[in-house]
């Protein structure tokens, strides 16, 4: 039982790596590259202009803000 606490972070890290292996893309019916570039630029800009905190919590907040911005513009995040 003494090795369980030290093995737990390794198991968690491995799970994160495996989960992040799939490529995630934004899609929308009948979209153009120009639409995608405009929407990603504007959502990136909005994230940069908003304060989301620091550290991991701030990064997660910024990512959630970006995702909601893209979804509001009709985009859907899909894993390939």
DSSP file (Angstrom, degrees, kcal/mol; ACC not computed):
  #  RESIDUE AA STRUCTURE BP1 BP2  ACC     N-H-->O    O-->H-N    N-H-->O    O-->H-N    TCO  KAPPA ALPHA  PHI   PSI    X-CA   Y-CA   Z-CA
    1    1 A X    >>        0   0    0      0, 0.0     3,-0.8     0, 0.0     4,-0.5   0.000 360.0 360.0 360.0 -18.7    0.0    0.0    0.0
    2    2 A X  T 34  +     0   0    0      1,-0.2     4,-0.4     2,-0.1     3,-0.1   0.730 360.0  52.5 -67.6 -21.5    3.0    2.3    0.4
    3    3 A X  T 3> S+     0   0    0      1,-0.2     4,-2.0     2,-0.1    -1,-0.2   0.614  87.3  82.8 -89.9 -12.5    3.4    2.7   -3.4
    4    4 A X  H <> S+     0   0    0     -3,-0.8     4,-2.0     1,-0.2    -1,-0.2   0.926  88.7  49.9 -60.2 -48.2   -0.1    3.7   -4.1
    5    5 A X  H  X S+     0   0    0     -4,-0.5     4,-0.7     1,-0.2    -1,-0.2   0.868 115.0  44.4 -62.1 -33.6    0.3    7.4   -3.3
    6    6 A X  H  > S+     0   0    0     -4,-0.4     4,-0.6     1,-0.2    -1,-0.2   0.800 114.1  49.6 -79.4 -27.1    3.4    7.7   -5.5
    7    7 A X  H  X S+     0   0    0     -4,-2.0     4,-2.2     1,-0.2     5,-0.2   0.774  95.6  73.7 -79.4 -26.6    1.9    5.7   -8.3
    8    8 A X  H  X S+     0   0    0     -4,-2.0     4,-2.4     1,-0.2     5,-0.2   0.900  94.3  49.1 -58.6 -46.7   -1.3    7.7   -8.4
    9    9 A X  H  X S+     0   0    0     -4,-0.7     4,-2.5     1,-0.2    -1,-0.2   0.878 111.2  51.8 -61.6 -34.6    0.2   10.9  -10.0
   10   10 A X  H  X S+     0   0    0     -4,-0.6     4,-2.4     2,-0.2    -2,-0.2   0.904 110.0  48.1 -67.3 -40.5    1.8    8.7  -12.7
   11   11 A X  H  X S+     0   0    0     -4,-2.2     4,-2.2     2,-0.2    -2,-0.2   0.913 112.7  49.2 -64.5 -42.6   -1.5    7.0  -13.5
   12   12 A X  H  X S+     0   0    0     -4,-2.4     4,-2.0     2,-0.2    -2,-0.2   0.920 111.5  48.7 -62.5 -45.1   -3.2   10.4  -13.7
   13   13 A X  H  X S+     0   0    0     -4,-2.5     4,-2.1     1,-0.2    -2,-0.2   0.903 111.0  50.3 -62.6 -42.2   -0.5   11.8  -16.0
   14   14 A X  H  X S+     0   0    0     -4,-2.4     4,-2.4     1,-0.2    -1,-0.2   0.898 109.0  51.9 -63.6 -40.4   -0.7    8.8  -18.2
   15   15 A X  H  X S+     0   0    0     -4,-2.2     4,-2.3     1,-0.2    -1,-0.2   0.889 109.3  50.2 -63.8 -39.3   -4.5    9.2  -18.4
   16   16 A X  H  X S+     0   0    0     -4,-2.0     4,-1.7     2,-0.2    -1,-0.2   0.906 110.4  49.6 -64.7 -41.7   -4.1   12.8  -19.4
   17   17 A X  H  < S+     0   0    0     -4,-2.1     4,-0.4     2,-0.2    -2,-0.2   0.931 112.9  46.1 -63.7 -46.1   -1.6   12.0  -22.2
   18   18 A X  H >< S+     0   0    0     -4,-2.4     3,-1.2     1,-0.2     4,-0.4   0.907 112.1  51.4 -63.8 -42.0   -3.9    9.2  -23.6
   19   19 A X  H 3< S+     0   0    0     -4,-2.3     3,-0.5     1,-0.3    -1,-0.2   0.813 109.1  51.0 -65.8 -30.1   -6.9   11.5  -23.5
   20   20 A X  T 3< S+     0   0    0     -4,-1.7    -1,-0.3     1,-0.2    -2,-0.2   0.450  86.7  86.6 -88.8   1.0   -5.1   14.3  -25.3
   21   21 A X    <   +     0   0    0     -3,-1.2    -1,-0.2    -4,-0.4     2,-0.2   0.830  69.5  86.2 -71.2 -31.7   -3.9   12.1  -28.2
   22   22 A X  S    S-     0   0    0     -3,-0.5     2,-0.3    -4,-0.4    57,-0.0  -0.478  84.2-119.9 -72.4 138.8   -7.1   12.5  -30.2
   23   23 A X        -     0   0    0     -2,-0.2    57,-3.6    56,-0.0     2,-0.5  -0.624  23.9-153.9 -80.5 133.9   -7.2   15.5  -32.5
   24   24 A X  E     +A   79   0A   0     -2,-0.3     2,-0.3    55,-0.2    55,-0.2  -0.924  16.0 179.7-110.4 132.1  -10.0   18.0  -31.8
   25   25 A X  E     -A   78   0A   0     53,-2.9    53,-3.0    -2,-0.5     2,-0.4  -0.924  26.6-123.8-129.7 155.1  -11.3   20.2  -34.6
   26   26 A X  E     +A   77   0A   0     -2,-0.3     2,-0.3    51,-0.2    51,-0.2  -0.828  35.3 177.4 -95.5 136.0  -14.0   22.8  -34.9
   27   27 A X  E     +A   76   0A   0     49,-2.5    49,-2.8    -2,-0.4     2,-0.3  -0.954  14.5 175.2-138.8 158.5  -16.6   22.3  -37.6
   28   28 A X    >   -     0   0    0     -2,-0.3     3,-1.2    47,-0.2    47,-0.1  -0.953  44.9 -88.0-159.0 140.9  -19.7   23.9  -38.8
   29   29 A X  T 3  S-     0   0    0     -2,-0.3    -2,-0.0     1,-0.2     0, 0.0  -0.287 106.5  -5.8 -56.9 132.9  -22.0   23.1  -41.8
   30   30 A X  T 3  S+     0   0    0      1,-0.2    -1,-0.2     0, 0.0     2,-0.2   0.840  91.7 165.4  54.7  42.1  -20.9   24.7  -45.0
   31   31 A X    <   -     0   0    0     -3,-1.2     2,-0.3     4,-0.0    -1,-0.2  -0.542  26.6-142.9 -88.1 156.0  -18.1   26.8  -43.4
   32   32 A X     >  -     0   0    0     -2,-0.2     4,-2.2     1,-0.1     5,-0.2  -0.771  24.6-116.4-109.0 160.2  -15.3   28.6  -45.3
   33   33 A X  H  > S+     0   0    0     -2,-0.3     4,-2.9     1,-0.2     5,-0.2   0.866 117.8  57.1 -61.4 -35.6  -11.7   28.9  -44.2
   34   34 A X  H  > S+     0   0    0      2,-0.2     4,-2.4     1,-0.2    -1,-0.2   0.913 106.7  48.3 -63.1 -42.3  -12.3   32.7  -44.1
   35   35 A X  H  > S+     0   0    0      2,-0.2     4,-2.8     1,-0.2     5,-0.2   0.932 112.7  48.4 -61.0 -46.2  -15.2   32.2  -41.6
   36   36 A X  H  X S+     0   0    0     -4,-2.2     4,-2.7     1,-0.2     5,-0.3   0.932 112.7  47.2 -61.2 -47.3  -13.0   29.9  -39.5
   37   37 A X  H  X S+     0   0    0     -4,-2.9     4,-2.1     2,-0.2    -1,-0.2   0.907 114.1  47.8 -61.9 -42.3  -10.1   32.3  -39.5
   38   38 A X  H  X S+     0   0    0     -4,-2.4     4,-2.6    -5,-0.2    -2,-0.2   0.948 114.6  45.0 -63.7 -48.9  -12.3   35.3  -38.6
   39   39 A X  H  X S+     0   0    0     -4,-2.8     4,-2.4     1,-0.2     5,-0.2   0.899 114.4  47.4 -66.3 -41.4  -14.1   33.5  -35.8
   40   40 A X  H  X S+     0   0    0     -4,-2.7     4,-2.5    -5,-0.2    -1,-0.2   0.898 113.0  50.1 -67.0 -37.9  -11.0   32.0  -34.2
   41   41 A X  H  X S+     0   0    0     -4,-2.1     4,-2.6    -5,-0.3    -2,-0.2   0.942 112.9  45.8 -62.3 -47.1   -9.3   35.4  -34.4
   42   42 A X  H  X S+     0   0    0     -4,-2.6     4,-2.3     2,-0.2    -2,-0.2   0.884 114.3  47.3 -67.3 -38.2  -12.2   37.1  -32.8
   43   43 A X  H  X S+     0   0    0     -4,-2.4     4,-2.2     2,-0.2    -1,-0.2   0.906 112.3  50.3 -69.1 -40.2  -12.6   34.5  -30.0
   44   44 A X  H  X S+     0   0    0     -4,-2.5     4,-2.4    -5,-0.2    -2,-0.2   0.928 111.4  49.3 -59.1 -44.7   -8.8   34.6  -29.4
   45   45 A X  H  X S+     0   0    0     -4,-2.6     4,-1.8     1,-0.2    -2,-0.2   0.922 109.9  50.5 -61.0 -45.3   -9.0   38.4  -29.1
   46   46 A X  H  < S+     0   0    0     -4,-2.3     4,-0.4     1,-0.2    -1,-0.2   0.885 110.1  50.4 -62.6 -38.4  -11.9   38.2  -26.7
   47   47 A X  H >< S+     0   0    0     -4,-2.2     3,-1.3     1,-0.2    -1,-0.2   0.935 110.2  49.7 -63.4 -45.7  -10.1   35.7  -24.5
   48   48 A X  H 3< S+     0   0    0     -4,-2.4    -1,-0.2     1,-0.3    -2,-0.2   0.810 109.5  52.0 -64.2 -29.3   -7.0   38.0  -24.4
   49   49 A X  T 3< S+     0   0    0     -4,-1.8     2,-0.4    -5,-0.2    -1,-0.3   0.488 102.2  72.8 -86.8  -2.7   -9.1   41.0  -23.5
   50   50 A X  S <  S-     0   0    0     -3,-1.3     2,-0.5    -4,-0.4    12,-0.0  -0.866  81.3-124.6-112.8 146.0  -10.8   39.2  -20.6
   51   51 A X        +     0   0    0     -2,-0.4     3,-0.1     1,-0.1    -3,-0.1  -0.781  31.2 168.7 -91.5 128.6   -9.2   38.4  -17.2
   52   52 A X        -     0   0    0     -2,-0.5     9,-0.3     1,-0.4     2,-0.1   0.323  46.2-109.8-119.7   5.2   -9.4   34.7  -16.4
   53   53 A X        -     0   0    0      8,-0.1    -1,-0.4     5,-0.1     2,-0.2  -0.456  40.9 -70.6  93.8-171.3   -7.0   34.4  -13.4
   54   54 A X  S  > S+     0   0    0     -2,-0.1     4,-1.6     4,-0.1     3,-0.3  -0.703  82.3  14.9-119.8 170.0   -3.7   32.7  -13.2
   55   55 A X  H  > S-     0   0    0     -2,-0.2     4,-2.1     1,-0.2     5,-0.2  -0.167 115.7 -30.5  67.7-158.0   -2.3   29.2  -13.2
   56   56 A X  H  > S+     0   0    0      1,-0.2     4,-2.7     2,-0.2     5,-0.2   0.884 138.3  55.6 -64.4 -40.2   -4.2   26.2  -14.3
   57   57 A X  H  > S+     0   0    0     -3,-0.3     4,-2.2     1,-0.2    -1,-0.2   0.908 109.6  47.0 -60.7 -41.9   -7.6   27.6  -13.1
   58   58 A X  H  X S+     0   0    0     -4,-1.6     4,-2.5     2,-0.2    -1,-0.2   0.893 112.0  50.0 -66.2 -40.4   -7.0   30.7  -15.3
   59   59 A X  H  X S+     0   0    0     -4,-2.1     4,-2.3     2,-0.2    -2,-0.2   0.904 111.9  47.9 -65.0 -41.5   -6.0   28.5  -18.3
   60   60 A X  H  X S+     0   0    0     -4,-2.7     4,-2.3     2,-0.2    -2,-0.2   0.895 111.9  50.0 -66.6 -39.1   -9.1   26.4  -17.9
   61   61 A X  H  X S+     0   0    0     -4,-2.2     4,-2.4    -9,-0.3    -2,-0.2   0.915 111.4  48.5 -63.7 -43.5  -11.3   29.4  -17.6
   62   62 A X  H  X S+     0   0    0     -4,-2.5     4,-2.5     2,-0.2    -2,-0.2   0.904 111.6  49.7 -64.0 -41.6   -9.8   30.9  -20.7
   63   63 A X  H  X S+     0   0    0     -4,-2.3     4,-2.6     2,-0.2    -2,-0.2   0.907 111.5  48.6 -64.2 -41.8  -10.3   27.7  -22.6
   64   64 A X  H  X S+     0   0    0     -4,-2.3     4,-2.5     2,-0.2    -2,-0.2   0.907 110.8  50.9 -64.3 -41.5  -13.9   27.5  -21.5
   65   65 A X  H  X S+     0   0    0     -4,-2.4     4,-2.1     2,-0.2    -2,-0.2   0.926 111.7  47.7 -60.1 -46.4  -14.5   31.1  -22.6
   66   66 A X  H  X S+     0   0    0     -4,-2.5     4,-2.5     2,-0.2    -2,-0.2   0.923 111.6  50.1 -61.6 -46.1  -13.0   30.4  -26.0
   67   67 A X  H  X S+     0   0    0     -4,-2.6     4,-2.6     1,-0.2    -2,-0.2   0.921 111.4  47.9 -60.6 -44.5  -15.1   27.2  -26.5
   68   68 A X  H  X S+     0   0    0     -4,-2.5     4,-2.1     2,-0.2    -1,-0.2   0.865 110.1  53.5 -65.1 -34.9  -18.3   29.1  -25.5
   69   69 A X  H  X S+     0   0    0     -4,-2.1     4,-0.9     2,-0.2    -2,-0.2   0.936 111.4  44.7 -63.3 -47.3  -17.3   31.9  -27.9
   70   70 A X  H ><>S+     0   0    0     -4,-2.5     5,-2.2     1,-0.2     3,-0.7   0.908 112.8  51.1 -64.6 -41.9  -16.9   29.4  -30.8
   71   71 A X  H ><5S+     0   0    0     -4,-2.6     3,-1.7     1,-0.2    -1,-0.2   0.866 104.7  57.3 -64.3 -35.8  -20.1   27.6  -30.0
   72   72 A X  H 3<5S+     0   0    0     -4,-2.1    -1,-0.2     1,-0.3    -2,-0.2   0.757 104.2  53.9 -65.1 -23.6  -22.0   30.9  -29.9
   73   73 A X  T <<5S-     0   0    0     -4,-0.9    -1,-0.3    -3,-0.7    -2,-0.2   0.337 129.2 -96.8 -92.8   6.0  -20.8   31.4  -33.5
   74   74 A X  T < 5S+     0   0    0     -3,-1.7   -45,-0.2     1,-0.3    -3,-0.2   0.506  78.5 137.0  97.1   4.7  -22.2   28.0  -34.5
   75   75 A X      < -     0   0    0     -5,-2.2     2,-0.4    -6,-0.1    -1,-0.3  -0.556  37.3-155.0 -87.1 151.0  -19.1   25.9  -34.3
   76   76 A X  E     -A   27   0A   0    -49,-2.8   -49,-2.5    -2,-0.2     2,-0.5  -0.991  13.0-133.8-126.3 133.4  -19.0   22.4  -32.8
   77   77 A X  E     +A   26   0A   0     -2,-0.4     2,-0.4   -51,-0.2   -51,-0.2  -0.755  30.9 178.2 -87.0 123.4  -15.9   20.8  -31.3
   78   78 A X  E     -A   25   0A   0    -53,-3.0   -53,-2.9    -2,-0.5     2,-0.5  -0.965  25.6-131.0-129.1 145.9  -15.4   17.2  -32.6
   79   79 A X  E      A   24   0A   0     -2,-0.4   -55,-0.2   -55,-0.2   -57,-0.0  -0.803 360.0 360.0 -94.5 131.9  -12.7   14.7  -31.8
   80   80 A X              0   0    0    -57,-3.6   -56,-0.1    -2,-0.5    -1,-0.1   0.419 360.0 360.0 -94.8 360.0  -11.2   12.9  -34.9
